[in-house]
Amino acid sequence: LWQTDAGDKFIAQLIEAGRKFKLSGFNIDFEPTKDATAQDGHDYALFLNKTAGALHDKGLLLSVDVASWSPVWSLPALRIAQVDYIMTMDTYTSNFTTFQERLWTDVDTIGERRLVVGLSSTNLTSTLPMTYSEYQERLWSATASDVHAVAVWDEPITRPLWLALRQWANYEPPFDTDAVQLSKHHS
């Protein structure tokens, strides 16, 4: 898309929609095919960089959803792109240890300033809603890593999630501090 008429048309349509609907920006969440290559990742980063530059010229923001399971999301290439926010889907995990490892990898690769931590409202293994303590440990782990933005992936947004998000956004300490391990990652 980055060197095609279709890409240019897409960017022009974004700018027009932003103006028409008085939007602050756009989020791009392109899902790759199993055939994606490292070259596709490089080209996608160039396309996002071109899109971000055009949107910024019109006062619009650009965010993008990424993960590490496909080469189309070249995190090192995206780190140097002009994208305003990079939302990681790597942290959609039921296991807290895996969540922390992926968070730390994304902080090291993307940087904490533009990183948005993706949260799932359900335990993806059991499909049950996550508990208040599970939300707390994830939110406070993000804070300990100097990440201050989260995005909730799915519904329903349960009462425990609302409570944990409210406390986190207002910098209120968690009720169950024993359940939250505030270890800061050091590379």
C-alpha positions in Angstrom: 0.0 0.0 0.0 2.8 2.5 0.7 3.7 3.0 -2.9 0.3 2.5 -4.6 -2.6 4.6 -5.8 -4.8 2.5 -3.5 -2.6 3.5 -0.5 -2.8 7.2 -1.5 -6.6 6.9 -1.9 -6.9 5.2 1.5 -4.9 8.1 3.2 -7.0 10.7 1.4 -10.2 9.0 2.6 -8.9 9.0 6.2 -8.2 12.7 6.0 -11.6 13.5 4.5 -13.4 11.4 7.1 -11.3 13.1 9.9 -12.4 16.5 8.6 -16.0 15.5 7.9 -16.6 13.9 11.3 -14.3 16.1 13.3 -12.2 13.1 14.5 -9.0 13.3 16.5 -7.4 10.4 14.6 -7.5 6.8 13.5 -6.5 3.4 14.7 -5.4 0.8 12.1 -5.8 -2.8 12.9 -4.8 -4.8 9.8 -4.7 -8.5 10.4 -2.0 -10.4 8.5 -2.4 -13.6 6.5 -0.3 -16.6 7.3 1.8 -15.8 4.2 3.1 -12.4 5.5 6.9 -11.9 5.1 9.5 -9.7 6.7 9.4 -7.6 3.5 5.6 -7.1 4.1 6.5 -5.9 7.7 9.0 -3.4 6.3 6.5 -2.2 3.7 3.7 -2.0 6.3 5.9 0.2 8.5 6.7 2.5 5.5 2.9 2.7 4.8 2.1 3.5 8.4 4.9 6.1 8.4 3.5 7.7 5.2 0.0 7.6 6.6 1.0 9.1 10.0 2.9 12.0 8.2 -0.1 12.8 6.1 -2.5 12.7 9.1 -0.2 14.8 11.2 -0.1 17.4 8.5 -3.9 17.7 9.0 -3.7 17.6 12.9 -4.8 14.0 13.1 -3.3 11.1 15.2 -2.6 7.6 14.1 -2.4 4.5 16.3 -1.8 0.9 15.2 -2.5 -2.5 16.7 0.4 -5.0 16.7 1.6 -8.3 18.0 4.7 -10.4 17.6 3.2 -13.6 16.1 3.5 -12.3 12.5 6.4 -10.7 10.6 4.0 -8.1 9.2 4.3 -6.3 12.5 8.0 -5.4 12.5 8.2 -3.8 16.0 11.7 -2.4 15.4 10.5 -0.8 12.1 7.4 0.5 13.8 9.4 2.0 16.6 10.9 4.5 14.2 7.7 5.2 12.4 5.8 8.4 13.1 2.8 6.5 14.6 1.5 8.2 17.7 0.5 5.1 19.7 1.3 1.4 19.3 -1.2 -0.9 20.9 0.1 -4.4 21.7 -2.1 -7.4 21.4 0.8 -9.5 22.9 -0.6 -8.9 26.4 -3.9 -10.6 25.7 -2.9 -13.4 27.9 -4.4 -15.3 30.8 -1.1 -16.1 32.5 0.4 -13.2 34.4 4.0 -14.3 34.0 3.5 -14.4 30.2 1.8 -11.0 30.4 4.8 -9.5 32.2 7.3 -11.1 29.8 5.4 -9.7 26.8 5.0 -6.3 28.4 8.7 -6.0 29.1 9.6 -7.2 25.6 7.3 -4.6 24.1 8.6 -1.8 26.4 12.2 -2.7 25.3 11.3 -2.9 21.6 8.7 -0.1 21.2 9.4 2.1 24.3 6.9 3.0 27.0 6.0 6.5 25.7 3.9 5.3 22.8 3.0 1.8 24.0 -0.6 1.0 24.8 -1.1 -2.2 26.7 -3.9 -4.4 25.4 -6.1 -6.0 28.1 -8.7 -8.8 27.5 -11.7 -8.6 29.7 -11.9 -12.4 29.9 -9.4 -15.2 30.7 -8.7 -16.5 27.2 -8.1 -20.0 28.5 -11.2 -20.5 30.6 -13.4 -17.8 28.8 -14.5 -16.6 32.3 -14.2 -12.9 33.2 -10.9 -12.1 34.8 -10.8 -11.2 38.5 -10.2 -7.9 40.1 -6.8 -9.1 41.3 -5.9 -10.2 37.8 -6.7 -6.7 36.4 -4.8 -5.0 39.3 -1.6 -7.0 38.7 -1.7 -6.1 35.0 -2.4 -2.4 35.4 0.1 -1.9 38.2 2.7 -3.9 36.3 2.2 -1.5 33.3 2.6 1.5 35.7 5.8 0.0 37.1 7.1 -0.3 33.5 6.2 3.4 33.0 3.4 2.6 30.6 0.4 4.8 31.2 -2.1 3.7 28.5 -4.3 0.7 28.2 -6.9 -0.5 25.7 -9.6 -3.1 26.5 -10.0 -5.6 23.7 -13.4 -7.2 24.2 -16.7 -7.0 26.1 -18.3 -7.3 28.5 -16.4 -4.8 30.6 -17.1 -6.2 34.0 -17.5 -4.3 37.3 -14.1 -5.6 38.6 -12.5 -4.2 35.4 -14.2 -0.8 35.8 -13.1 -0.6 39.4 -9.5 -1.6 38.6 -9.4 0.9 35.7 -10.9 3.7 37.8 -8.4 3.1 40.6 -5.5 2.9 38.1 -6.5 6.0 36.2 -6.9 8.0 39.4 -3.6 6.6 40.9 -5.4 5.1 43.8 -3.5 2.2 45.4 -5.0 -1.2 44.8 -7.1 -2.7 47.7 -5.2 -6.0 47.6 -1.6 -4.9 47.5 -0.4 -8.4 48.3 -1.9 -9.6 45.0 0.1 -7.1 43.0 3.8 -7.7 42.4 5.2 -4.3 41.4 8.4 -5.4 39.9 9.9 -3.0 37.4 11.7 -4.6 34.4 15.3 -3.6 33.9 16.9 -4.5 30.6 
